[in-house]
Amino acid sequence: MDIKQLRYFEAVAKHLSFSRAAEHLHIAQPALSMSIKKLEQQLALTLFHRSDRKISLTDEGNELLRHARVILRNMADAEHAMQQLRGIQRGVVRVGIPSMLGSYHFPPILMAFKHRYPELDLEVIEGGTWQIQQQLERGELDLGVIVAELVPDSLCATVFLQQEVMVTVSREHPLAAQQQVTAKQFFEQELVMFKEGYFHRKVVDRLANQTGATPKISFETNLVPLIKSIVKQGFGISTLLGMAVDDDQDLVALPFAEPVILDLSLAWSRDRHLSVANQTFLDFVLEHSCANK
């Protein structure tokens, strides 16, 4: 047993619902269910009655809940005491995030961070990876999201998320019936692209150089909703991360025939010391991103 398992167990016991508990914890429901199952296996006990989509605590679950609440309360008190000793109750985190991740990956993480550390000020700046890199080097940002392979020697970085770049088309597009898209097929289409300096544009430009293709770019914009709208209306195709397309019934996300995988990193200046507040945010993002993989 560890603290995370007890925290997950207490949330499920409180809400008596895996879905509501997962939403409260800002993690994926399958990850939560797996954690509880592992806890039951480790204890060789059944903690919840499961029937007809309803759950309730077993006698063993009620006994564990009594101990778990004491442990979690003591842990919270200890964390609060240590935060005060470290000065974590004050500080500013300035972080640069590309628009797609800012719209689809980071909102629940940022809200959860502010809930746990309400006294910390969080400044989020949207920008392309090149712009974020320059701001990090100039000391205008404390942390920033950039692609791992683009991290220069002037920055330190740690990978927090791996995502596949997907060809995105409307449901009526001829490519929508395929299982994958070749680079040649992609560059034969009219493209809706991010402007230069954004990691998705860098991926497409690199792919074009590798294949000797000349992209036919009809629209350039950094607004994800506008890109999706243009693609839906059939005026071109684009590349997006799966997270931006998963819940959109009017779009189809297809992998490249040779998959394009991005390792996304949180980076900071090698010449600047990370404050306690910044290190806390970095650790928090790593913890929550891993929990949602």
C-alpha positions, 0 to 999 in steps of 0.5 A: 500500500502507498499513499496514492492508492489510499487517496484513490481508495478514499475518493472512490469510497467517498463518491461511491462511483469510479467515474465521479472519483476519477473526475475528482482526482483528474485521472482516467477512470481505467487507471483508477479502477486498475489501482483499486484492483491492485490494492485489493490483490495486494491485501487479498481482500475485497473492498467494494461490492460491485453490482448493477453499476453500483458500488458499496463498501464491504466490511473490510473496505469500511475498516480500511477507510477508517485507517485511510482517512487518519493516514491521509489527514496526517499526511496532509498536515505533514505536507502543509507543515513542510510547505510552510517550512520550505516557503512553498506557500508563496511563489510564482510559476511562469510556464509556456504552453503550446495552444493545443496542449493548453486546450486539451491536456493541461486544464485539469492539471492546472486546476488541480495544482491551484487546488492543492497550492492555492497560494502559488501564483500561476502564469500561463503563456501560450506560444509556439515551441520556438517562442517558448524556447527563446523566452526560457533562454531570456529568463522570461519563463521559468518552465516551458513545453517543447519537443524533446528532440528540439531541446538545445544545450542551453536548456534542461528538460524532462519528458512528461508526455508522449503523443502521436501526430495524427492526420486529421480529415473530415468524415466525408474526405476520401482519406477517412476510409483508410487505416493510415496515410502515407506522407505522399498522400498527405502532401497531395492534399490542401493543408491547414497548418500552424504557423512557423515556430509551432511544433506541429509545423516543424513536424510537417516541414521536417516530413516534407524535407525528408520526402522531397515534397512541397506542402500545399498550405491553404490556411495558416493559423494557430487557433485549434478550433479554427483549424478543426472548423476548416477541416470539417468544412472540407477546405483542407486536412491537417495534423493534430494530436489525438487528444484534440480529435478524440471527442469530435464526431465530425473528424477522423484521426489517422496515423501516418504509415510511418508513425510520427511520435512526439516526446513532449518535455518540460524545459527550463534554463540550465543557467537558472535554479528552479525555485521550490515553487517551480520544482513543485509544479514540475513534479506535479505535472510529471505525476499527473501526466503519468497517471493519465497515460 
